[in-house]
Amino acid sequence: MLKVDGFDEAIIGTASRCGSPDILAYNVDKIIELIVRKDGMAIDDAWEYFEYNILSSYMGETTPIFIFPTI
C-alpha cells in the first residue's frame, strides 16, 4: 500500500475492491488540519496544496483514497 508521507495521523483504515489490492484511506479534514498545523498555512492555502499535490496524484492501483467526512 502506498502512503502519503507525513500524514499517518490522518489514516482512518483500509479500503478493498474485488480484484484489487487493499489501499489506505485518509480523512481529508485531518490532512488539512495537519497541513495547517505543520506548515503554518492558511486553510485556503492548505486546501490548494492538498488538491494539487496530494489529491491529484495518481500512482497506480495502490494509490490511497481520500474520504471527505460528512455531518
C-alpha angles and dihedrals in degrees: 000000000000119000133205103238114243098013105089090126089065096056110114099176143290132299129214136201127183110266095009132094119258115266135199120258121212132198106235094204089057091048091053090047091052093048091051093047099042100036100029093233125156114249094254091051091047090054091049091049092048095048095047102036105029114017095045094048113105116185102170135283094324094057108131123251124233121222119209103204117223129208 
